[in-house]
Amino acid sequence: MGNDADQAAREVLRDNDRGTYTVPTDNLYPFQWNWDSCFAAWGFSTFDVPRAWVEIETLLANQWENGMMPHMVFHDTAPGYFPGPEVWGTGRTPPTSGITQPPVAATLARAVYKADPDYGRTHMASVFGILLGWHRWFMTERVERGMVAVTHPWETGRDNAVDWDAAMGTVDTSGVGEYKRRDLQEVAADQRPKKAEYDKYLAMVYFGRECGWDEAVIREAGPFRVADVGMTFILLRACRDLLAMARDLGEPAEEIAGWIATLEAGARNHWNPDGEYFDSIDLRTGAFAGALTNASFLCWYAGIDDARMLGHLERQAAALTYLVPSLDPDHPEFDALRYWRGPVWGIVNTLIGLGLAETGHDELARRVRKDSRRLIEASGFFEYFSPLDGTPAGGGHFSWTAAVWLAWASPAANERIF
């Protein structure tokens, strides 16, 4: 595809551009999503650095007073979308959701800065304090035993991952009522979360809304609290990049260095000795999820080079046509096309591939990058793909898939972010 794919990827981003923010894809996801937007900015930075900074600054302008960055911002209306701003009930202008999302912003803002340091320096300086406040909110409100706690599966970006099954088992859905899902009008039901899962997602949203999104109440009485291995690794990496930002800008760095030490120690608590892999933990029961997922392989991205994880990835590489599946194919719940129960996601592949390259695991890094490239070349910019035969699934014309093509997967892109 070569230059044709590069041009097509740029067109995807332009088509999904709403002026100051980018939607993941029209109709299916008609608003600004947190980590989607950060990836879109990274993609824009390969051909339009000023537009990349607009994307980041639009997102970060919606930080809550407590430091939290919401996972959705409702800049415009989209009749029929569910759950919309009235369901979240956060009372903000513009409306936002009441939960957060994986904190890739510091890492990808730094990548945008590296694309044009002269232009980006003042912009990086303007967002540094916002990012610092968001990370401080995580460390204050969400870090337990050095691991990042999530209060809703949607915060993880891996909505229906197996990691959450046991922890969601006791969620009371009796008050959820009837609703109509927009996603099932756009994508086949067998590629999306099931209704029983969605009922529980909504019950958690309603709990948050009823307590006014009070973190103390949610921490003590909320129906769901899980230490997500993916969030811990992503925040650890983001803190490393925030530290580099602080040093570039001449800002104090001791607090950030302390966070890194806390998260490095906490990451070891994610090690499941039975399965011998990094795993999520139900903080209500202390039980491991028992799931080897693509988030488990974010250890290298976080700067934790654990040789024991290489064997798991090598086994999957031998068994599958495309790396990296969102759930180990040996797991009984593996489903090649159902959302986060098996498909390959370009964004997670990117983070895994970058981490492998940075820690010197060049052969596996090349395999992950090559597989990502092959999937996009064969089918275009879809949301996710089957690891067995590459079947594209989910939304099409997808912003973050186009972005990772331009910034990482394309033959012309760099395999290392810095």
C-alpha positions as CSV (number, residue, x, y, z in Angstrom):
1,M,0.0,0.0,0.0
2,G,2.9,2.3,0.8
3,N,2.1,6.0,0.1
4,D,-1.5,5.1,-0.8
5,A,-2.0,3.8,2.8
6,D,-0.4,6.9,4.3
7,Q,-2.8,9.1,2.3
8,A,-5.8,6.9,3.2
9,A,-4.8,7.1,6.9
10,R,-4.6,10.9,6.7
11,E,-8.0,11.0,5.1
12,V,-9.5,8.9,7.9
13,L,-8.2,11.4,10.5
14,R,-9.5,14.4,8.4
15,D,-12.9,12.8,7.9
16,N,-13.2,12.2,11.7
17,D,-12.0,15.7,12.5
18,R,-14.6,17.9,14.1
19,G,-12.4,21.0,14.1
20,T,-11.0,20.9,17.6
21,Y,-11.4,17.2,18.4
22,T,-11.6,13.9,16.6
23,V,-14.2,11.2,16.9
24,P,-13.1,7.6,16.8
25,T,-15.4,6.9,14.0
26,D,-18.7,8.5,12.8
27,N,-22.0,7.1,14.2
28,L,-20.6,4.4,16.4
29,Y,-18.5,6.7,18.6
30,P,-19.7,10.3,17.9
31,F,-17.9,12.1,20.8
32,Q,-14.3,12.7,22.0
33,W,-12.8,9.8,23.8
34,N,-9.8,10.3,26.0
35,W,-7.2,7.8,24.9
36,D,-8.6,7.7,21.3
37,S,-7.9,11.4,21.1
38,C,-4.4,11.1,22.3
39,F,-3.6,8.5,19.6
40,A,-5.3,10.7,17.0
41,A,-3.0,13.6,18.1
42,W,0.0,11.3,17.6
43,G,-1.2,10.5,14.1
44,F,-1.8,14.2,13.2
45,S,1.7,15.0,14.4
46,T,3.1,13.1,11.4
47,F,1.6,15.7,9.0
48,D,0.0,18.5,11.0
49,V,1.7,19.3,14.3
50,P,-0.5,22.4,15.1
51,R,-3.6,20.3,14.7
52,A,-2.1,17.6,17.0
53,W,-1.7,20.1,19.8
54,V,-5.3,21.4,19.3
55,E,-6.5,17.8,19.9
56,I,-4.6,17.4,23.1
57,E,-5.4,20.8,24.4
58,T,-9.1,20.4,23.7
59,L,-9.2,17.1,25.6
60,L,-7.2,18.4,28.6
61,A,-9.3,21.6,28.9
62,N,-12.0,19.3,30.4
63,Q,-10.1,18.3,33.5
64,W,-12.2,18.1,36.6
65,E,-11.3,20.3,39.6
66,N,-10.0,17.2,41.5
67,G,-7.6,16.4,38.7
68,M,-9.5,13.6,37.0
69,M,-9.6,13.5,33.2
70,P,-12.9,12.1,32.0
71,H,-13.0,9.3,29.4
72,M,-15.7,11.1,27.3
73,V,-16.4,14.7,26.4
74,F,-19.8,15.5,24.8
75,H,-18.9,18.5,22.7
76,D,-22.0,18.1,20.5
77,T,-25.3,16.3,20.5
78,A,-25.9,12.9,19.0
79,P,-29.6,11.9,19.3
80,G,-30.1,8.3,20.1
81,Y,-26.6,7.7,21.5
82,F,-26.6,5.7,24.7
83,P,-25.4,6.3,27.4
84,G,-25.4,10.0,26.7
85,P,-24.7,13.0,29.0
86,E,-28.1,12.8,30.8
87,V,-27.2,9.2,31.9
88,W,-23.9,10.3,33.4
89,G,-25.4,13.3,35.1
90,T,-22.1,15.0,35.9
91,G,-23.5,18.5,35.6
92,R,-20.6,19.9,33.7
93,T,-20.3,22.2,30.6
94,P,-19.6,20.6,28.2
95,P,-21.0,17.4,29.6
96,T,-18.5,14.6,30.4
97,S,-18.6,11.1,31.7
98,G,-17.8,10.5,35.4
99,I,-14.9,8.0,34.9
100,T,-11.4,8.2,33.4
101,Q,-9.5,6.2,30.8
102,P,-5.9,4.9,30.3
103,P,-3.5,7.8,30.8
104,V,-1.5,7.7,27.6
105,A,-1.7,11.5,27.3
106,A,1.7,12.3,28.8
107,T,3.5,9.8,26.6
108,L,1.8,10.8,23.4
109,A,2.0,14.5,24.2
110,R,5.7,14.1,24.5
111,A,5.7,12.2,21.2
112,V,3.9,15.1,19.6
113,Y,6.4,17.5,21.1
114,K,9.3,15.4,19.6
115,A,7.8,15.8,16.2
116,D,8.6,19.6,16.3
117,P,10.2,20.7,19.5
118,D,10.5,24.3,18.5
119,Y,6.7,24.6,17.9
120,G,5.8,22.3,20.7
121,R,7.7,23.6,23.6
122,T,5.2,26.3,24.7
123,H,2.4,23.8,24.2
124,M,4.1,21.1,26.3
125,A,4.6,23.7,29.0
126,S,0.9,24.7,28.9
127,V,-0.3,21.1,29.4
128,F,2.3,19.9,31.9
129,G,0.5,21.1,34.9
130,I,-2.8,19.5,33.8
131,L,-1.0,16.2,33.2
132,L,0.7,16.5,36.6
133,G,-2.7,17.0,38.3
134,W,-4.2,14.0,36.5
135,H,-1.4,11.7,37.6
136,R,-1.6,13.1,41.1
137,W,-5.3,12.3,41.2
138,F,-4.4,8.7,40.2
139,M,-1.8,8.4,42.9
140,T,-4.1,9.9,45.5
141,E,-7.5,8.4,44.6
142,R,-6.8,5.2,42.8
143,V,-3.4,3.6,43.6
144,E,-3.6,0.8,46.1
145,R,-0.6,-1.4,47.0
146,G,1.1,0.4,44.1
147,M,-1.5,-0.7,41.6
148,V,-4.1,1.3,39.8
149,A,-7.7,0.6,40.9
150,V,-10.5,1.0,38.4
151,T,-14.1,1.5,39.4
152,H,-15.7,0.7,36.0
153,P,-14.5,-1.7,33.2
154,W,-14.8,1.2,30.7
155,E,-12.0,3.0,32.5
156,T,-9.6,0.4,31.3
157,G,-10.3,0.8,27.6
158,R,-10.7,-3.0,27.6
159,D,-14.4,-2.9,28.2
160,N,-15.5,-6.6,28.3
161,A,-12.1,-8.2,29.1
162,V,-12.2,-11.5,31.0
163,D,-10.3,-9.7,33.8
164,W,-13.6,-8.2,35.1
165,D,-15.9,-11.3,35.0
166,A,-15.6,-12.4,38.6
167,A,-15.5,-8.9,40.0
168,M,-18.8,-8.1,38.1
169,G,-20.5,-11.2,39.4
170,T,-22.1,-9.5,42.4
171,V,-23.2,-6.3,40.6
172,D,-26.9,-5.8,41.1
173,T,-28.7,-5.0,37.8
174,S,-32.3,-5.0,39.2
175,G,-32.6,-1.2,38.7
176,V,-31.2,-0.9,35.3
177,G,-34.4,-1.0,33.3
178,E,-34.8,-0.9,29.5
179,Y,-32.5,0.8,27.1
180,K,-31.4,0.7,23.5
181,R,-27.8,0.3,22.5
182,R,-26.4,2.4,19.7
183,D,-23.5,0.1,19.1
184,L,-25.7,-2.8,18.0
185,Q,-27.1,-0.7,15.2
186,E,-23.6,-0.3,13.8
187,V,-21.8,-3.6,14.6
188,A,-22.8,-7.2,14.7
189,A,-23.8,-8.3,18.2
190,D,-21.3,-11.2,18.2
191,Q,-18.5,-8.7,18.0
192,R,-19.7,-6.6,21.0
193,P,-20.2,-7.1,24.8
194,K,-23.2,-9.1,25.8
195,K,-26.4,-7.6,27.3
196,A,-25.7,-9.2,30.7
197,E,-22.4,-7.4,30.7
198,Y,-23.9,-4.1,29.5
199,D,-26.5,-4.2,32.3
200,K,-23.7,-4.3,34.9
201,Y,-21.8,-1.5,33.2
202,L,-24.9,0.7,33.5
203,A,-25.6,-0.3,37.1
204,M,-22.0,0.9,37.9
205,V,-22.7,4.2,36.1
206,Y,-25.9,4.7,38.0
207,F,-24.1,4.1,41.3
208,G,-21.6,6.7,40.4
209,R,-24.2,9.2,39.4
210,E,-26.3,8.7,42.5
211,C,-23.3,9.4,44.8
212,G,-22.3,12.5,42.8
213,W,-19.1,10.7,41.5
214,D,-17.7,10.9,45.0
215,E,-14.4,8.9,44.9
216,A,-14.5,8.2,48.7
217,V,-18.0,6.7,48.4
218,I,-17.1,4.7,45.3
219,R,-13.9,3.4,47.0
220,E,-15.8,2.2,50.1
221,A,-19.1,1.0,48.7
222,G,-18.9,0.9,44.9
223,P,-19.8,-2.4,43.2
224,F,-16.5,-2.8,41.4
225,R,-12.9,-2.1,42.2
226,V,-10.2,-4.0,40.4
227,A,-6.4,-3.4,40.1
228,D,-6.0,-3.4,36.3
229,V,-2.6,-4.6,35.1
230,G,-3.0,-2.5,32.0
231,M,-3.7,0.7,33.8
232,T,-0.8,0.2,36.2
233,F,1.7,-0.4,33.4
234,I,0.3,2.5,31.3
235,L,0.4,5.0,34.3
236,L,4.0,3.8,35.2
237,R,5.1,4.5,31.6
238,A,3.2,7.8,31.6
239,C,5.0,8.9,34.8
240,R,8.3,8.1,33.2
241,D,7.4,10.4,30.3
242,L,6.0,13.1,32.6
243,L,9.4,13.0,34.5
244,A,11.3,13.5,31.2
245,M,8.9,16.4,30.4
246,A,9.5,18.0,33.8
247,R,13.3,17.8,33.3
248,D,13.0,19.3,29.8
249,L,10.9,22.2,31.2
250,G,13.0,22.7,34.3
251,E,10.1,21.7,36.6
252,P,10.5,20.0,40.0
253,A,10.6,16.2,39.5
254,E,10.9,14.7,42.9
255,E,7.2,14.0,43.3
256,I,7.0,12.2,39.9
257,A,10.1,10.2,40.7
258,G,8.4,9.0,43.9
259,W,5.3,7.9,41.9
260,I,7.5,5.9,39.6
261,A,9.1,4.1,42.6
262,T,5.7,3.3,44.0
263,L,4.3,2.0,40.8
264,E,7.4,-0.1,40.0
265,A,7.1,-1.8,43.3
266,G,3.3,-2.2,42.9
267,A,3.6,-3.7,39.4
268,R,5.2,-6.8,41.0
269,N,2.0,-7.3,43.0
270,H,0.3,-8.0,39.6
271,W,2.4,-11.2,39.2
272,N,0.1,-14.3,39.3
273,P,2.4,-17.1,40.5
274,D,-0.1,-19.8,39.4
275,G,-0.3,-18.7,35.8
276,E,3.2,-17.1,35.9
277,Y,2.1,-13.9,34.2
278,F,1.1,-10.3,35.1
279,D,-2.6,-10.3,35.9
280,S,-5.4,-8.1,37.2
281,I,-6.7,-8.4,40.8
282,D,-10.2,-8.0,42.3
283,L,-9.4,-5.6,45.2
284,R,-12.7,-6.6,47.0
285,T,-11.6,-10.3,47.3
286,G,-7.9,-10.2,46.6
287,A,-8.3,-12.9,43.9
288,F,-6.4,-12.8,40.6
289,A,-8.5,-12.7,37.4
290,G,-6.7,-15.7,36.0
291,A,-6.4,-14.1,32.5
292,L,-3.3,-13.6,30.3
293,T,-4.3,-10.7,28.1
294,N,-2.6,-8.3,25.8
295,A,-2.4,-5.9,28.8
296,S,-0.1,-8.4,30.5
297,F,2.4,-7.7,27.8
298,L,2.6,-4.0,28.5
299,C,5.3,-4.8,31.0
300,W,8.1,-3.8,28.6
301,Y,6.3,-0.6,27.7
302,A,6.2,0.2,31.4
303,G,10.0,-0.4,31.6
304,I,9.7,-3.8,33.4
305,D,11.7,-6.3,31.4
306,D,10.6,-9.7,32.8
307,A,12.0,-12.6,30.8
308,R,9.3,-14.9,32.0
309,M,6.7,-13.1,29.9
310,L,8.7,-13.7,26.7
311,G,7.7,-17.4,26.7
312,H,4.0,-16.6,26.7
313,L,4.4,-14.2,23.7
314,E,6.6,-16.7,21.8
315,R,4.0,-19.4,22.4
316,Q,1.3,-17.2,21.0
317,A,3.5,-16.2,18.0
318,A,3.9,-19.9,17.1
319,A,0.2,-20.6,17.4
320,L,-1.4,-17.6,15.8
321,T,-1.3,-15.9,12.4
322,Y,-1.4,-12.4,14.0
323,L,-0.1,-11.1,17.3
324,V,-1.2,-9.9,19.9
325,P,-4.6,-11.4,20.9
326,S,-6.5,-9.5,23.6
327,L,-7.0,-12.9,25.4
328,D,-4.7,-15.9,25.4
329,P,-6.1,-18.4,22.8
330,D,-5.8,-21.2,25.4
331,H,-8.3,-19.5,27.7
332,P,-11.8,-21.1,27.6
333,E,-13.4,-17.7,27.0
334,F,-11.3,-16.9,23.9
335,D,-13.4,-15.5,21.0
336,A,-11.5,-14.3,18.0
337,L,-14.0,-11.6,17.0
338,R,-15.8,-10.6,20.3
339,Y,-14.4,-7.2,21.3
340,W,-11.7,-7.7,24.1
341,R,-12.1,-11.5,24.3
342,G,-9.6,-12.3,21.6
343,P,-9.2,-9.8,18.7
344,V,-6.0,-7.9,17.9
345,W,-6.1,-4.2,18.6
346,G,-3.7,-1.9,16.8
347,I,-3.3,0.5,19.7
348,V,-2.2,-2.1,22.2
349,N,0.0,-3.8,19.7
350,T,1.7,-0.4,19.2
351,L,2.4,-0.1,22.9
352,I,3.6,-3.7,23.2
353,G,5.8,-3.3,20.1
354,L,7.3,-0.1,21.4
355,G,8.1,-1.6,24.7
356,L,9.7,-4.7,23.1
357,A,11.9,-2.5,20.9
358,E,12.9,-0.3,23.8
359,T,14.0,-3.2,25.9
360,G,16.0,-4.9,23.1
361,H,13.6,-7.7,22.2
362,D,14.0,-6.9,18.5
363,E,12.7,-10.1,16.9
364,L,9.4,-10.0,18.8
365,A,9.1,-6.3,18.3
366,R,9.4,-6.7,14.5
367,R,6.8,-9.5,14.6
368,V,4.2,-7.4,16.4
369,R,4.8,-4.4,14.1
370,K,4.8,-6.6,11.0
371,D,1.5,-8.3,12.0
372,S,-0.1,-4.9,12.7
373,R,1.0,-3.7,9.3
374,R,-0.2,-6.8,7.5
375,L,-3.7,-6.5,9.1
376,I,-4.1,-2.9,8.1
377,E,-2.7,-3.4,4.6
378,A,-5.1,-6.3,4.0
379,S,-8.3,-4.8,5.4
380,G,-7.9,-1.1,6.1
381,F,-8.4,0.9,9.3
382,F,-10.8,-1.2,11.3
383,E,-11.2,-1.1,15.1
384,Y,-9.9,-4.6,15.7
385,F,-9.1,-7.9,13.9
386,S,-9.1,-11.7,14.3
387,P,-5.8,-13.1,15.4
388,L,-6.6,-16.3,13.5
389,D,-7.3,-15.0,10.0
390,G,-7.3,-11.2,10.1
391,T,-11.0,-10.7,9.7
392,P,-11.7,-7.0,10.4
393,A,-14.3,-6.2,13.0
394,G,-15.9,-3.4,15.0
395,G,-16.0,0.1,13.5
396,G,-14.4,1.0,10.2
397,H,-12.6,4.2,9.2
398,F,-11.2,4.2,12.7
399,S,-9.1,7.1,13.9
400,W,-6.6,5.4,16.2
401,T,-5.9,2.6,13.7
402,A,-5.1,5.2,11.1
403,A,-3.0,7.1,13.7
404,V,-0.9,4.0,14.6
405,W,-0.3,3.3,10.9
406,L,1.1,6.8,10.4
407,A,3.1,7.0,13.6
408,W,4.3,3.4,14.0
409,A,3.1,0.6,11.7
410,S,3.8,2.1,8.3
411,P,7.1,1.1,6.7
412,A,8.0,4.8,6.8
413,A,7.4,5.2,10.5
414,N,9.8,4.7,13.4
415,E,9.6,1.5,15.5
416,R,10.6,3.5,18.6
417,I,8.6,6.4,20.0
418,F,11.6,8.4,21.3
